[in-house]
Amino acid sequence: MFPACYPSSVSSRCDSIDTLPGAPSVRVDGMAKRRIPTPDGVAAVRAVLDGDEARSTVATAVRYLLEELAELAPGATVEVRVPPFGATQCVAGPRHTRGTPPNVIETEPQTWIALATGGLGWDEALAAGRIAASGARADLAGLLPLLRLPAA
């Protein structure tokens, strides 16, 4: 059983992942999935976009946006990894059950937040080498951005 800190088949980085004390956890399709309340998630995203670099704020923003992706595109065909803060499986289609998934996307936290909020385009990030994507379905261009925040 994998720790709740990493709701995917990836557990190698779990020892270094910060967990959110008191974060609610629910069961979805047999997997533990933390749910960050929308006001907390949006506040964290806004804070990061405004320059907050605190590890806990960035972690909350990343995890919230990964949860939003999984809700928008439920499934287990693509695994999106944003080390060291989280990963999710998404996109309907063939489900993998063992080993490394055939469709993997990995990026660092600032790139993920920029992609998910419209500050960076998928093709631009891919061309700049800010995303590692492998597999025929490892493309989120049609799903992004996930969140657009009005000016404060």
N, C-alpha and C positions, 0 to 999 in steps of 0.2 A: 504494500500500500504506500503510495507516495504522500509526502507531507502536504497539508493544506496550503502551504506557502506557495506551491507550484502546481496549479490545477491541470497539469498536462503530463505527458509521458516523460518529460525531462525532469530529472531530479538531481543531476550532478551539481547544480549551483545552489541548491536549497540551503545548504549550510550557511551561506553568506547573505541570504535574503532577509531583509527586515520584514517582520510581520506587523500588522496593525493591531495593537491591543484593543480588545473589545469589538473588533470588526465582526459583524454577523456572518454566519456561514449557513448556506443552504445546500441541499443535495440536488443535483441536476444530472439525470441519466447515470446515477451511480458515482458521480465524481463530486468532490467537495468544491464548492464555488463560493468565494467570498463576494459579498455584494456591498460595495461602497455606496452609501446614500448619495443620491444625485446632488443635493446641495453641497456636500463635502467634496465630491468629485469635481464638480464645476468650479468650486472655489480653489481647489488645488491646481486645476488646469489654468485658471485665470492668473493665479499667483506665479506659476512658472513662466507663463507668457509675459508677465510683468517683471521678470528678472529674479524671482525667488529661486535660489539654488539649494535650499535645505534638502538634505537627503530624504527626509520623511515626506516633504511636499512633492518632490519629484516622484517618489515611489507611489504616492496616492494618485497623482495625475496619470502616471503610466498605467497603473492597475485599473483605474476607472475607465480609461479609454480602451483598454483590452476587453474589459467587461462589456462596454458598449459595442465593440466589434463583434463579440460572440453573440450578443443579443440581436444585432442587425443581420448577421449572417450565420445562423446556427448550423452546426455540422462539425465534422472532424476530418475533413479532407486536407486542410491547410493548418499548419502550426505556425503561429507568430510568436517569436521570442524577443524579449526586450530585457536582456540581462543587465544588472542582476535583479531586476524587480519583478518580472513575471513573464508568463507565457499563456497563450490560450489556443484552443483549437476552434476552427470556424470553417465555414463554407460547406454547404451540402454536397454530397457525392460519396464516392467510395471511402469507407472508414478503414484506417489502419489499426491494427491491434497490438503489434509487437515491433520493437526496434524503432529505428529512426523513421519518422514519417516520410513519404515520398515528396511532399510539398512543404518546404520549410522557408520561412522568411525570418531574418534576424537583423536587428538594427539596434542602435544605442538609444537611450532614453530621449535625448533632445530631438533626434531625427523623428522618432515615433510621435512625439507630441506635435512637432511641426507638421508631419504628414496628416495626423488625425484632426488637426484644427485648420487645415488649409493653408498653412504658412509655407508649405513645400509640396510640390507636385511629385507624384509617384515616378514618372519618367525622369524628371530632373534628379531626384534622389538616386535612382537606379544608375543613371549615367555618371553621376558623381561618385559612385561606389559607396554610398552611405547606407545601402541596403544589400544584404546578401540574400538572394532568392534562388532556390533550386526547385525544380519540378514544374511540370506543365501548367499546374493550377496556382502556382505561387505568384499571384498578381492581384493586388488589392486596388488597382486604379479605379475600378468601377464602384468601389465601396467608400472611398475617401473623398472628401473629408467626412469625419464622423460628427464633428461638433464645430459650429461657428459661433463664436461669442460676440455679442454686440459690444460696442465700445463702452467702457465703464463710465 
